Amino acid sequence: MKKSYLWQILAAFVLAIIVGLLLGERATYVQPLGDLFLRLIKFIIVPLILATIIIGVTNAGDMKKLSRLGGKTIAFYLATSVIAVAIGLVVAILVSPGTGVDVELKEENIPSVETQSVIDTLLNIIPTNPVESLATANVLQIIFFAIFLGIGITLVGDKARPVERFFHGLAEIMYKITGVVMTLVPLGIFGLLTPIVGQYGLDVLMPLMKLILAVLIASILHVAVIYSIALKTLGKMNPLHFFKGILPAATVAFTTCSSSGTLPVTMKNTQENLGVSKETTSFVLPLGATINMDGTAIYQGIAVVFTAQYFGTSLSLGQLVIVALVATLASIGAAGVPGAGMVMLTMTLAAVNLPLEAIALVAGIDRILDMIRTTVNIMGDAAASVVVEQSERNAEQIAA
């Protein structure tokens, strides 16, 4: 990663905060710059995910290696998600973000959120029409389709080689296009972050500052402790090297609030700055962008405790265990797009019989919380790719 590029990103970040504070509500004038960047990201994301997942599966070579790769990836994601919920619950109990909150609940402020059961969420991973999934950019269904298409190509063998070569070529083309789009990251960060800074003043943030601080503290603990330990022991990588290498992607995640939207940057940083192979990143990262939601899991735990404290109710140990399980399972089907955490929160609150009206309390600052949790999400994706890559190298050395 060129140092000048990193400084451009940091400069855009600082400039966005300054301009946003100076312009206030007028900061929306620069919104088109952010919209342009988001449209370019959405333009490349579907073909990039489809092609990279397929070549990731076909490069595995055999079903045994693919199963091993998938098993390690999912095990890492589930383990860190459970730990993330636990950290969120502990920090929330210690900080008590819901005590002393003087915010009036207004019915008109309650957003309408469609909820569905965990079973329906898991079933919706399977597309009934793959073409429709591609057209509507349903990332989780695209991943399901791409995995099975890759498995089919592997099973067919030589007769499917032309199809495999096509997707290899498409992937290389998308890598090049992604490189071009990534040059606009500083511009995109400025255009996205400036209006947010201008919109949220202290009047909105102060009443719920304890909630924001709780999410921030838990997120920093999870990243600094859990990921660092995993990287040092399992990934054999210096955590400081990791954090420096993934910083551009983390900055984009912070401004876009989208794990899927940040995927092209995450893949580029992980390959070029952290030395992870395309074979690993093309499988681990797209999967993580949709099922790995450590930041969202932290938020779920804190939001549930916050709600209970606001309404003056206490949660039993059994209910806390239910929160951990539901938040982990719900994260599997949560789309990596802005606002997905709100849908997950309704499922978690309903599981422990807490009022769904609490969503109105956090709706005003959800964008701020989303920025924090999305940053954690993509850092977890990148950490998983480093750990899985090192594990695969160890397996190859043993086999040799």
Summary of the structure (lengths in Angstrom):
residues: 400
radius of gyration: 20.9
end to end distance: 32.7
largest distance: 67.5
contacts: 1448
relative contact order: 0.18
helix: 83%
strand: 0%
